[in-house]
Amino acid sequence: MTPFVVVVGGGTASGKTTLARAVAARTGALLVAQDRYYYGADDPAHFDFDHPDALETDLLVRHLRELCAGRPVDLPVYDFARHARAAVADRVDPAPLIVVEGILTLAHAGLVALADLRVFVDAPPDVRLARRLRRDTAERGRTVEGVLDQYLGSVRPGHLRFVEPSRTRADLVLDGERPVPELVDALLAAVAARGGPVA
C-alpha cells in the first residue's frame, strides 16, 4: 500500500511541529521534519534560515519518493548547535501515514505534488513572535535581542514573501491557537475523508 502523505506548513511557532508530533504520537505516523534538510551555515548570523535556498528540499522530495515506493531512507540529522549536518543519519522505514512538516513545505512545488493532504497552520504574528521568544530563549540559549533581530531581519520578511503565500496551496487551514487535540482530530478527519489511514 502506498503511504498517505500529509504535508504541514505554516509560519514560525504557529504550532505546526506540535501538531505533527501529536499526529505521529496518536497514529504511529512517520514524521519527517523539513528542518533536517538545512544546509550547513558557516556564518549563522548572516545565514537566512527563512529562505527556500537554505534548505535542500529537493533531497527531501527524493527521500519522500523513495518512502512512497516502499524503500527505507537515511534522513539527515541537523545539529543546530553547530549549524551543520551531523555525520550520522536516521534510517527510517516507510509507514502507512507520513507527515512532513516545516515552514516552507508548501512553498516547494515538488513537495506539494507528492502530498495527499496539504495543511497550513495559521496563527497571528504577535502570537507566533511571543511563542518564538519563549522557545528560543528557554530551549536554544538565545537572547531576546538576538531573537528579535533575526525575526525582523529574516523571519518576518521570509514569512511575508514565501510562507504566507503558500497557504493558498493548502487543502485545510487550521487555527494554531486551538487546543492541540482538536487540531489532531480535524487533521485526521481530513485524512479519513480522503481514504487515508488514521490509526
N, C-alpha and C positions, 0 to 999 in steps of 0.2 A: 504494500500500500504506500502510495506517495505521501510524504509528510504534508500536513496542512501548515502553511507558513503565515504567521501574523507579524506584520512589521509595525512597530510602535515608534512614533516620532513625537516631537514637542520641544518646547524651549527648556533651557537650563532650569533645573529644580521645579519643573512643572508637575512632577510625580510619576513620570513615565517609567523610571527604573524601579521605583517601589511597586508600581502596578505590575510590571513584567516579572519581578521576583515573586510577587504574590500569586500570579497565574501559574508560574513554574512550580511553586510550592504546593498549590492545590491540585495540579493536574499531572505533575511529573514531566512537564514540557522541557525541552532543551532550550536554554536561554543563551543567546549569543549577543553580547554587548558590542556595539559599534566602537566603543572606546578602546577595545583591544587592538584596533587597526590604526591607531595613530602612528605616524612616522616619528622617528627619533627627533628630538629638539635639542640641538647643540646650544642654543641660546633661548631658553624658555621664556625669558622676559620679553623677547621680541618675536615669539612664535605665535601665530594666530590660530589657536585651537578651535576657533569657531568658523573657519573657512573650509569648504569641502576639500580643498587641496591638502589639508592637514591630515587627511585620512586616506588609507589605501582601501577604499571601498570596493574597487574592482576585485581585490583579493577576497573580500567578504562575499561578493557575488559568486566568485568561483567556488568558494567553500560551501556556500548555500546550495549551489547546483550539485556539488558532489553529495551533500547530505540528502538532497531530494532524489538522487539516483541510488541511494541506499548504501553509500560508502562513507566510512569514517574520515574525519579530517583532523588536522592539528591546528587548533586555534592559537593565535599568538597571545602572549601574555605581556601586557604593557606595564612597566614599572614607573608609576607616576612620581616616585621619589627621585629617580634618575632621569626621567623623561626619555626613556628608551625602552625598546622591546627586550624582554629577558631572553636568555639563551635557550630556555626550556619552552615547551608548548604544552597545551592541554589537549590530549587526544579525546575526541568525543565521537559517539556513535549517533546515527540518526534516531529520531524519535517521531511518534505519530504527530506530535504538535511541536513546532519550532517557533519560538518567539525571538525576534530580532529587535533590539531597541537602541535608540541613540538620537541625538538632537538632529542629525542630518540624514536619517534613514530615508525619509520621504522626499528628500531633495535629490536623490540619485535614481535616475530613470531605470537603470538596470535592476536595482534592488526592488523598486516598486513593481516592476514587471513580474517578479517572482512571487509576489505576495498574493495570498488568497484573501487576506483581510488587511486593510490599511487603517491604522488607528492614529489619531492625533490627540495628545493630552494637552489640554489648554489650562492656563492659569494666568491671572492678572500679573502685569510686570512687577508691581510692588510686592506681591506675594512671592514671586519667584526670586526676586532680589533678597528679600528677608530670609528665605529658606537657604539661598546660596551663601549668604553671610554666615548664618548659623552653622551650616555644614562645613564650609571651608575653614572657618576659624576653629571649630571644635575637632574636626577629623583630619584636616590636611595641614595644620600648622601655619595657616595663612594669617596675615594681619588684616584688620578691617580696611585699612588704607589700600593694601595690595589687592584685596578683593574688589573694592570699588574702582580702582584704576583699571583693572582688567575688564570689569563689567562695562565701564564707559568706553574703554578703548577698543574692545573687540567683541565682547559678548553681546551687547545691545545692538551694535551695527550688524553683526552677523545674524542675529535673530531677525532683524527687520529685512535684511537682504535675502536670506536663504531659508530660515526656519519658518517664519510666519507664512510666506507664500506657499510653502509645501503643504499646508493644511488643506489646500484645495484638492490635493490628491487623496485625501482620506475618505474612507467609506463611513467612518464612525469618529465623531469628535466627542471626547469625554471631558468632563469638568474635573480638573485635578484638585479641586478643593473638596470634592465629595469624599466620604469615607471609603477607604480602600476596598473593603469587602463589596460595597455597592459597585465600584468600578470593575472589579473582577467579575461580578455577576453579569454586568452589562456586556463586557467583552466576550465572555463565554457564551452568552445568549446569541451574540452576533456570529460567533464561530459555529454554534449549533445550527443556526438558521441557514448557514452555507454548507451544511453537511459535514462539518469538521468534528474532530474528537474533542470531548470536554472532560474526559476522565481517564 
